[in-house]
Structure formats: structure tokens, C-alpha cells
Amino acid sequence: MIVMKKVLLLSLAACALSMIGSVHAQTTGKIDGVVTDAATGEPLPGVNVVIAGTTQGSSTDLDGYYFILNVRPGVHAVRASFIGFTPVTTENVRVLIGKTTTVDFGLREEVIEGEEVVVTAERPLVQRDLTSTATSVSSERLEALPVLNFSDVINLQAGVVDGHFRGGRTGEVGYMVDGVPINDVFDQTFAFQVENNAIQEVEIVTGTFNAEFGQAQSGIVNIVTKDGGSEYHGSFSGYVGDYLTTNTDLFQRLDRVSPSASYELQGSLSGPIPSLGDRLTFFGSGRYVRNDGYLYGKRIVQPVSADEGEGTIVLVDGRQVFVPALGDSAHVPMNWSQQATGQFKLTARLFGSSRLSLSFLVQEDEGQNYDHLFRYNPDGLPTTYGSSRSVTSTYTIVLGGRHVLDVKGAFFSNKVESYLYENPLDARYPADDALRQLGGNFSFVRGGARMDYFERKTETFLGRVDFLSQVTRRHQVKLGVEYKNHELFLDDFEIKNNPSTGFLPAIPTAGTPDHVTYTQKPIEAAAYVQDKMEFDIMVVNVGLRLDYFDAKGEVLDDFGRPRSSPRSPSEARWQLSPRIGLSYPLSERGAVHVSYGHFFQMPPFEFLYANSDYIFDPEEGVGRAFGFADLKPQQTVAYEIGLQQSFTDLIGVTVTAYYKDIRNLLGTRIEVIQPGFDEPFPLEKYGRYINRDYGQVKGFTLSFEKRMAGSYALDVDYTF
């Protein structure tokens, strides 16, 4: 890892832009095949092959070969027609994200005019061009599975445990929606819950992945959302429920059922814009879910100071205790949550196969985290609020049938707030020492409230240009560049209410241990080139990716003097990451794949900028770590080898062994403040984040699949 000058970045970016490419996630697939004379086996040149109901198509060359690029994932019908021959339509052609679906045709000379042959295709269990471990889940399968959201589907995959891919840490998975990342760079979690009824297909890559993907170490979740069609479709569903138990000593209120304790409503509507047919279509969906949870408290006391209220002695769990103000003793949910999501997408089909789409995602969250000490003072806990927005515009042009150009622009915003009362100067805030006076070690609090007030916001502007070219029959090349501009805002303080504030709520001065605030504007850029080579005997994916990151922060020259040390600008980071994958068919029913790659990901940005003013708090000591804007990227080198084998058209297994070497993982280092007149806390210790941890992962997965037949299907996965 070395420092890269901005001049070098701009030069590389200019070169990459001149190649017209991008680093976006693949959102379409490819159909290819050979058309022959069924009687002689000779290739037929000039045959028209089209996807039914669209303008997408191609003609066969002198060898009878054809290909169709930029095909939306899903099920299609493909039709081949040629003068003097009976047309043939192959239905149920399943196209997967980033994969090639082969559809061959054998045409016979026309005997009866107007006759047409219809063939039903079956997707093979063995995916010939699968060079790493990946699973595609279609909208039809999502409807059939008993899951509420796509994260449930992810956790069903081999190698995934509670969102962790093959032993990776939280935040090491890249989540994409229609080719745009939806990870919040502050903590690397995904900020949107894309609803199942809006998903056309989701691709889950748990192994090594191609050079088109970046800023991820453990895996990729690539979601493609639905478009509207030429006909109107709608859906609506909902449920109600509750938790029930007889163990009410631990779980208050759960001895009875309330239908309103947990419920969900969701629906969707799609179709053409009136009078415009399928030239302009829309798809919209929405969902609201409320869950009161299973942990309840009882409002025995109110969140007031020790000297407020009338004061009384009450009996709680057989003990007499003093409380300043009584509550109404109602049961109150303490791990409740509610979420509202919405998606709206407009798709315009312009000239020929050109396509323009505009997509909006909106999400509102609200909820609380349970704290056992507040079991009898539930109103003293803050509520967390989330608000996410995303706007994406994509313009796609198919050039001469062999090239696809994409231009993308996106804006992403995620805001998180946590507080007891929205106004930090609300007179209802109690004294800031109330919890200390009305609580104690291992005892329930009898009043007071959490006084912390937290707000953060991440905004990301993204621009990219994509170019995909079927250079020859054997080579499909992708080129790309991407630029992201982030803005991170944080405001975190503890409200004061004591004699120094005149016994009124007050906001501490910014830049003190009780009030941390900052605005940071890091940038990211990337470029990649990738070649997918499809030969008769094997498929090879080879790629090279360049990642660049500039935190645009400041670091101390001397960590022994956090208050008085000069500061220097943080260094920019860059990395070249080679990646290669190979799939070798053993037979019609078996294939082996091998893959290798280097992967680059910056740590969550919250660790770069935590306490960026470098203010030491003697009350917190080592418990309050300092951020470090010069953190290096976390790096993974991964290998895997796998076997796909089908025994029948319905039954198959996949076995994969993998190894990962992980370096520069995040850890902490203890620093000692040097003695001196310019440092107010000499010889005190504090922690700061650095790259120090190392990880190694070895394992294997075994997957068994039995496709739907006889009214049932079966998937069994084992991960070691």
C-alpha cells in the first residue's frame, strides 16, 4: 500500500473515461446460441432471433452463431425465424444476472405455412460459466419461500450465518440495487430494506467476485428491481400476530394476545402510463410493518429528577423503594420497531433499444432498544429514528447489437437520530445527575432519563459510465470508472441540566468531551477492466481493479501530545486488485471452478473520524478511542475451488472449499500522553483505532438441490 498523488489519480481517471467504462454491478444477462438446419446439422446464417414482446434481437453469422446483450433477468421466450423454415419459439428461458444462457435452435424446412414450433426450455442445474460461488433467486422463488424480506433469503445460503459471509465481519458485504451501492459508508451497513415484491432477481455472491465489484471483502448482494409492463398488475397482503408465553415473570404482558401488537401491510402496482403504452411504464411498491416486540416494561415511575414530584414509597417486587413521581403502571413495549418503505420506478423505452430509468427509494424507521435497568422507567429511554432516500437515473444505449453503454447518476442519503425529546432544550429533561441519584449498581432506576442526543447524516453523490462490448464470439470485455463524493455529518452531545446551567437543559460547547461534532468530505474513485472468455472447453473471467480513497482528514504528528501536536493531512490510499476465475466443464452434468482474487475495503468511516478533534476525556480514559483518518484499507486474498454435479435433471450437488487471508483488520492501540506544560493530562492513557488484526478463514460448503417436482422442492446446505 503506497500513497497516490492526486495528479496520478486524475490522469488514470481521464484515461479510463476515454475508454468509456464503469465499475457498476452487472444488472443484465446475455443469451447466445447456434441455429442449425435440423435435417443436415449445417449452420444457418442470417436467421432472425428475437426476445418475444421486445425489440431486442440479433441475426446469426456465417457459423450460425448469435448473441443478445443487455437482457433483463427473468423468464423470456426466444423466437428464431428464417424464410423457408418453420419458426421455433423456446419458452421458459431463464436469464441470470451477469451470466450467459445458451439457447440453440434446429429449424426444419416449412411444410405447412404459418406453422410454428414451441419448445419449453429447462435451465440446467450446472451453470457452465459460474467461476465463483453465487446463487440467483428469482421473483418467483421469492414468492414461494416463507420469508418476509431479502435478508432472510441471504441467510438461507450456504456459507452465510446471520449476515456474515464465510466468517467475515459485519460490514464486509457490498449491497447493490440496480447497480448502485446502498451501503452507508459510516458503518458499512445497508440502508434500505428492498421489499420482496419489488425484486426481479437477487444475486448472492458468497465467494470471490469479479473486478466490477469493489469496496467489499466477503461477498456481494446484487438486487435488480422490477420494471412495469404493458399490462396493469397489482397486489396487496398483510398479517397480524403477537408473542405469547406463560413465563410472565420474565416476559411481562405476554400472557394474552393483542392482534395490534405486530402487523404488516404491503402492496404494489405496475403498468403503462396511460396513452403511452409500453413506451413509458411504472412500478411502485410500499410496505409498513409494526412490531411491539417481546420485551415489555411497566411504567411505575416517571423520568424526573430526585427532587421533582411529591415523592412516595412504593412496593416493587416485594421491596419498598422511594420514587419521586409515580407513573400509571401501564405495560410499555421496550424493544418495539416500525418501518415504512416505498419504491417507485419509471422506465422509458426510447429510440430502438435505448432505455431510460428513474428510480426512487424511501425508508423511514423508528424504534427502541431494550435496557433492563429501565424496566420500571420505560419513558426514560431515547428513541432512534432513521430516514433514507435514494434517487438513481440510468440511461442505456445498445450500439450495433455488440456494445452496451450505460450512464448512471445517483444520490444517496441516510440520516439517523436518537433522543428522548426532539428539542434538546425541552424543559422535561431532568437533572443530568438524576440517574446516579435514583439508580445504582445492579438496580432498576427509579427516575431520571438518558440525556444523550445523537444525530448523523451520510450523503453520497455517484457518477459512472459503463461500457460492455462483445468484441468477438469468445471475448466479452467490460471497462469502467466510478466516482463517489461523500459528506458525513455528526453531532453527538449529552444534555446538561445542573446548577451551572441554571437548572435548565443546555447544550455543551462544541469541541468538548461532552459535545463532538464534525463534517467530513471523503472521496472514492475506481476503475476496472475485465474480460470474460467463453471457449468450448472452459470459461475464464480475468480482471484488474484500481481503487482509490482520500479521507481528506487530519492526523496528529505526535500521538503522545493529542492537545498540542501539529496536524498533517491524511494520506490517500490506492490498490490494484487482480482477479481470475475459471470454470471447466467435466461433462454435460458436471463442472469444476477455481478462482482467486485480491479485495480492498476501507474500514467503516466512523472509525476514521471518531473524536476527530482529539479531545481526551479523563472520565472515559481508554474507553473512548480516537479515530484515525490514516487508516489503511482492509485487504483480503481469497481462493476457492468448487464442483457442480447434477445426477438427474432435478437433483444436483455443489461442493466448494475456500481459504481467505485477511490483513489490516481494525483494532486499537493504547497511547500514553507525554508529560509537559502543554498537555493537561500527562501520563493518562487513551486508545486509538489502527490496522493491527489478522484473520484466516478455511472451510467448505455442501449444497444439495432438488428442484420442484411432485409438488415439493428441497434445498439443504451445510457449512464448515
N, C-alpha and C positions, 0 to 999 in steps of 0.2 A: 504494500500500500504506500503510495507516494503522493506528494502534493501536485495538483494540476493547476496550472495558471489559467486565468480566465481567457487569455488570448488563445490558448490551445483549445479550450472548450468551444469558443466561438468559431474557430477555424473548422473544427470537426463537425460542429452543428451545421455550418454552412455547406460543407461537403455532403453531409448526409441529406440535407434538404434538397440539394441539387439532384440527389438520386431519387427524390420523391418517395419517402418511406415513412414508417412509424413503428412504434412499439406497442401497438394496441393488441388486445386479446382478439383472437380469431372468433368471429361470431357466425360464420357460414361454413359450408362444406362444399364438396366437389363430387360430381357424377361423371364417370367415364365408362368406356367400354368399346367393344368392337362389333360391327354389324357385318354379317356374312350372308351369303346365299345358302339357305338351309339345305338345298339339294346338293351343291357341289363343295360347300365349305370355303369358297373363294370370297375374299373381302369385297364389299360393295362401297365404292366411293360415291360421294355426293348425296348420301341419304340424309334427310332432314330428321333431326332428333330434337324434340321439344318437351318441356315440362308442361303437362296439361294445365290449362287455366292461367298460364303466364305467357310472357313474351320471351322467356329465356329458352335458348336453344342453341344448336350447333349443327354443323354438317360434317360428315365423315371425310377423312382424307383418302389418299390412294391406298392406304393399308386398311381402310375400313374403320379407322380409329376416330373417336370423337371425345370431347370433354366439355362440360358445362361448369363454369366457375360461379362463385357467389350465390350458392343455393342455400336458402334458409333451412335450418334444421327442422326436421319433422318428417311426415309421411307424404310422398308425392306419387303421381302417376307420370310415367315417361313414355312418349309415343314416338315410334320410328316409322317413317313413310317414304316410299320411293315409287316412282312411276313404273307400273307393270308388276308391282309386288303387293301382296296383301299387307296393309298396315298392322303393326303389332303394338299393343299398349301393355306395359308392365306396371301393375298397380302395387301398392303397399311397399314402395321403395323408401326405406328409412335412411335419411341423411343425418349424419352426426357432425357436431362442431369440429372443424379442423381435420376431418377425416375424408377419405375417398371411398365412395360407394360405387362399385362396379356393376353395370347393367349391360349385359351382352344381348344382342338380338340375332335371330336367324329368320330371315324373310323368305317366304315362298312366293313363287310366281302366282299372280292373281288369277283365280279360276272363276269366282263369282264377283262381279263388280259390286263394290260397296261393302264387301265382307271385311270384317276386322277381327283380329285375334286378340284376346285379352288374357294376360298371364299374371298370376299373383306371385310376387317375389317374397322370399323369406330371408331376413338378414342373418348371415352366418354367425354362429357363436364365436368363431375365431376371427378377430379383426386383423386383417393382414398387415395394415400399416400402423399398428399400435406399437410404438417404440418405447413406451414407458407405461406405468400403471395408471390407467384412467378409466372412469366409468361415466357413461352418459345416461341421464334419467330424463325420459320424455314426459311431456304433459299428460299423456295417457296413463303412464305409470304412476305419476304423482297423484292423479285422481284415484287410482286403485289402492295406493298404500294408505294405511291408517295413521297418517301423520298430520300435524297441524301446520308445520312450516318447513322450509327447506333445510334448516339446521338439523331437524330430526332425520332427514334423508341423508345428510352428510355423515351423521353419527352411525348410520347403518352400514357404512362402507368398511371394508377390511383395512386395518391399519389406522383407523380413526377412533379415538376414545375421548368423548366429551370435548370435541373440537380440536384436540391435539392430533396432529398428523405424524405418525411414526415416531413418537417420543419427542416431538418438538415442543417448544414453549408456546404459551399463548401469544398471539400476535404475529406468528411466523407464517400465516396463511394469507395469500392475496385473494380478495373477493372482488369480482368484476361483474358489472351489469352492463350489457350491450357494449362491451369493450372498454368500459370506463371503470377505474378502481373506485370502490366505495369505502375503503379503509380510512378511518380517521387517523392521520399521522401522529396525533398527540399520544394515543395509547395503542395504535395499530389494530383496534377492534373494528368490525364492520358496523357502519352507522345506520344501515337500512335493513328492515325485515321485508324483503321482497316476497309478496304473497304467492302461494302455490297456484292460485287461479290466474295469475299474470305471467307465469313462466312457460315458455315454449319448450325449453330444454335447459338442463343444468349439467355441466361437465365438471367432474370432480377428479382432479389430478393429485394423487397421493404420492407419486414417485417423482423422479426427475422430470423437468419440463423444458420446453423449447426456449430458444433465445428471445422469442417475442414477449415472454413474461419476465417481469422484474420486481424488485423490492419484495421478495418473498423467499423463504428458506425451506419451508416444509411442504408446501402444496399450493394449489390454485383451485378456486371455485369460480367457474365461469358461467354466468347466467345470461341467457338470451330471452328477452321478454316477447310476448305475443304482439302481433300486428292485427289490425282489423281486417275484415274480409269484405266481399261483395254482398254478403247477406248479414242480417242482424241476428246477433246471438246475445243471450243474457243468462245470468244465473244468480241464485240467492240461496244462502244457507245460514244456519245458526245453531247454537246449542245452549243449554243451561245446565248447571251442575253445582255441586258443593262437596266438601270434605265431611266425613262422618267417622266418629270413633267413640268408644265407651271410656277411653282413658282421659277423662276430663281433668284430672289433676295436672297433667302436663299440657293438654290442649283444651283451653277454655272455649266454651260455646259450641264445640263440635259434637255435642250430643243431640243436636237437632239439625235439620236440613233447611236451608234457605235457597230457593231457586234463583234469587238475585245475587248470590254470593260469587258466582262465576258464570259468565255468559259471553257469547261471541255472535256477531252479525257480520256477514260479508257478502259481497255481490260484485258482479261485473257486467259490462255492456260493451258490445263492439259492433261495428258495421260501417257502411259507407256514409260519408257526408251527403245529405240529400241533394239530388240533382247532379252530383258529380260521379256517381257510380263508384267503381273501384279505383279511380284515379286519386282520390283522397279518402282515406279511411281513418277510423279512430278505434282505440281500445282504452277502456277505463275500468279500474277496479278499486275497491275500497274495503277496509276491514276495521272493525272496532272490537276490542276484547278487554274485558274487565275481570280481574281475579282478586278476591279479597284475601287469598292465601289461607294458610292453616295455622298461623300463629296470631293469637289474639291477646290483647291486654285488657285491663279493667280500669276505667277512669275513676280511681278512688281519690286522687289528688289532682290539683291543677298546677301548671308550670309557673309558679310565682316565687317570689323571694321569701326568705325565712321570716321577715318582719311584715309581710303583707297578710291580708285576710284577718280573720278573727282568731285563728289558731284553735285546735281541738285535739283531743286524744281519741284515736280510733283503734279498733281491733283488726289486725291484718294477719291472717294465717296463725291465729292464736296468740299474737303478741300485741301489746299496747305500744303505740308509737304516736309521736307528735307530728301533726301536719299543719301547715299554715292555712290551707284552703281546701275544702272538700270538693270533689267532683260529683258527677251524677251516677257513678258506679256502673255505667253502661259498658258493654263489651265493645272493643275497638280493634279493627284489623290492624296488624303491625308489620306485615310483610306483603302488603297489597300492591297491585300494579294495574295500570291501564295503558292501552296503546291504541292509537288511531293511525292508520296508514292509507295512503292514496297514490294511485299511479294513473297518469293519462299520457297517451302516446298518439301522435298524429303521423301518418305515413302518406307521402305524396309520391306517386309514380309519374315521373316527368317524361323526358324525351327518351324513347326506346326503353332501355333497361335502367335508366338513371332513376335514383331513388333518394328522396329527402325525408328524414325523420326528425321529429322533435319530441323529446320525452321528458316528463316531469315526475319526480318522486318527492313525496311529502310524508313526514312521520312526526308524530307528537307522542311523547312518553311522559308518564308520571307515576311515582311510586315511593315506597319507603322501605328501608332495610331494618330488620328486627334488631332491637337491643334489649337484652333480657333485664338489664338494670332499670329500664323504663317500663317494666310490665304494668305498674300501677300508676304511671305518669305518662301515658302514650302521647299526649299532646305536646310533650316537651321535645319530641324528635323532629328534625327537619325533614322536608320532602324534597325529592330530587325530580327535576323537570328536564326533559330533553326535547330538542326541536331540530329536525334535519330537513334539508332541502337539496335537491339536485336537479339541474337542467342540462340536458345533453342534446346537441344537434349533430347529425351525421349526414353528409352528402356523399353518395356512392355513384360512381360512373363506371360502366363496363365499356372498355375500349377495344373494339375489334374482336370481342369474344375471348381474347387471350390475356387481357390485362384488366385489373380492377383498381380503381383509385378511390380512396376514402379520405375525406377531410372531416375532422372532428373538432368540436369545441365543447367544453363542459365547465360548469360551475358547481361547486360542492360547498355546503355549509352545514356545520354541526355545532349546536350550542347546548351546553349542559349547565344547569344551575341547581344549587342546593341551599335552602334556607328555611327557617321557621316561619318568618313573616317576610313578605316581599319587600317591604320598606325597611331597610336596616335601622332606621331611626324610629320605628314603631314603638310607641310607649308601652306596649305589652311585654317587651323584652324585660326579663327580670334582672336582678343584680348579677354580675358576672361571677360572684363567689357563691351563688345560691346552691349549685350542685355540690360544692365542697361542704357547705353547712348542712345540707339536707340529705347527704349521702354518706358513703363510707365504703371501706373495702368490703367487697362481697355482700353488699346490702342493696336493696331496692331504693331508688331515690324517692324522696317524699315531696319533691317540688323542684323548681329550677328548670332550666332548659339548655339545650345545646346552643351556643352562641356563635358558632362558625357560619360564615356567609361565603359561598363559593360560586364563581362564575367563570366559565371559559368558553372560547369560541374558536373554531377552526374554519378557515375559508381557503379553498383551493381553486385556482383557475388553471385549466388544462387545455393545451392545444396540440394537435398532432395531424400528420398527413400520412396516409398509408398507400403502399403500392405493392400489389401482388401480380406476378406475371408467370404464366405457363410458357416458359422460354422455349422448351422443347417438350416432346412427349414424355420424357423421363425427368425433366427438371422443372420444379415449381419454386420460384425464388420470391422471397419477401424481403423488403427493405423498410427501414423505418427510423423515425425520430420522434421524440416527445419532449415537451417542456411543461413543467409544473411550477407555479408560483404560489406559495403558501403564506398565509398570515395567521399567526396564533396569538390570541389574546387571553390573558389570565388575570383574575382579580380574586385574591383569597385573603380574608381577614377574619378576625374574631372581634365581635362587637363588644365594646366596653360599656359598663354601667356601674359606676362606683363613685366615691366622693370626689375624685379628680375630674369627673365629667358632670358634676352637679347632680348625681343620681338620675341622669338621663342617658338613654342609649346614644353612643357616639362611635364614629368610625376612626380607628387608629390611623396615625400618619403613615402614608405610603413610604416604603423603604425601611421599615422597622420589622423586627421579628414577627409582630402581630399583623402585618399587612404586606403581602407580597403581590406585586403586580408587574406585568411586562407585556410588551407587544414585540413579537419576533417575526421576521420575514425570510425564512429559508427558501432556497430554490433547488429543484431537481431537474436533471436532463438525462436523456438516454438515447442510444441508437443501437440498432442491431441489423444483422444480415443473416438470412437463413435459407438453406437450400434443401428442399425435400426431393429426394431422388427415388423414383419408383421403377425398379427393374423387375424383370420376371422372377429372378431368384431371391431378391431381397428389397427392402425399403430402408433408406438411410435418411435421417434428419441430422444435418450439420449446421451449427450456428455459432455466431460470436456476438456478444453483447457488451456494450460500453455503458456504464452507469457513472453519473457524476452528481455530487451533492455538495452544497455550500450552506452551512448553518447560519452564516452571517451573524455570528455571536462574538462574545469576548471571553477570553480566558485569562486567569491570573498568571503572571510571570513567576511568582513565588507563592506557593500554596501554604507556606508557613506564615505568611502575612496577609490573610484574607482581607483585612480592612485597608491596609496601606500599600499593598503591592500594585505596581503598574499593571495594566492590562493590554493584551495584544489581540488582534483579530484572529478568529478561529481559522484553521486551515481547511481548504476544500479537499474532498476525498473523491477518488475515482478507482474504478476497477474494470478490467477486461475479463469476461467470463466465457470460456469456451464450453460448448455443449454438443454432445453427439448421442444419437440413438440409432439402433439398428434392429430391424425385425427380419427374421429369416424363416420363411415357411418350411416346415418339415414335410408337410403333406397337405391335402385338402382340409384335413381336420386338426392340424397342429402347427404351431409357430413358436419360435423362441425369440425373445427380445433381450437386448443388452443396452444399457445406457449409462452415461457418465456426464457430470456437469459441475461447474462452479457457480455458486449462488451468492448474491450480495444483498444485504438488507441493513439499512440504518436502524439503530435502536429506536424505540418509541421516543418521540421528540420531547416528551415530558421530562426525560432524564437528561436531555441536553440543556434545558433551560430552568430546571428546578432551582429556586432561590438564586436567580441569576445576578442579584445584587451582592451575593456573597456576604450575607449578614449572619453572624454567628449568634445563636440563641443559647445562653448558658443553661436555661431550663430544659431544653431539648437535648443538648450535647450531641453525641453521636447518633441520636435517634432522628436527627434532621439532616439528611445528606444533601450536599451541594451538587447541582448539576454540572455538567462539563461539556461545553459546546464543541470540544475537540475529540469527542468520542469517535472511534473508528467504526467502520461498518462491520457487522457480524457476518462471518463467512462460513459457508458450508461446501464441502466437497462430497458429492453423493454418487454412489454406484448402485446398480441393481441388475439382476438377471431374472427373467421370468419365462414361464412356459404356459401357453394356452393350448388346451386339448379338449376337443369335443368327441364324445363317444357315439352320440346319435345327433339328429337334427334338433333335439330338445335338451340334451344333457351334456354339460361340459364342466371342466375344472380349470382353475388358474392357480399356479404356484409361483410366488415371487420371493426371492431373497434379496435383502438390501443392507447397505452399510453407509453410514454418514459420519464424517469427521467435521466437527463444528468448533470454530475458533472465534475469539474476540467476543464471547458472550459477556453480557453485562454483569458486573459485580461492584463491590465497594472497596475503598481503601481508607484507612484511618490516617489522618493528618494531625500533626501537633503544631499549635500556634507558638511561634517563637517569642521569647521574652523581648520586650522593647517598649520604649515610651509611646510608640505609635500604635500599639496593639492593646486594647482594653482587657483582653482575656488571655494573658500569657499562660503557656503550658496546658491550656484546655485542648481537648481533642474533638475533632469532628470527622464525619465521613464524607466522601465524595465518590460519585459514580465513575468507574473506569472500565475498560475492557480487560477482563482478567480470567474469566471462566472458560473451561474447555469441556466439550462434550463428545461422546462417541456413542453411536446407536447401531446395533446389529439386530437383525430379526428376519422373520419371514411371515408371509400371509398365505393362506389357503382359502380359496373361494370355490364353492360348488353352486351351480345354477341349473335349475330345472325350469324350462320355460312353460308358459301357460298352456295346458292341455288337460282335458278331463276335468275342467272346472277348477284347477288349482295350479299354482306355481310355487317354487321353493328356492330361496337363496340362503346359504349357510356360509358364514365367514369365520375364520379363526386367525388370530394374530398372536405371534410370539415375539 
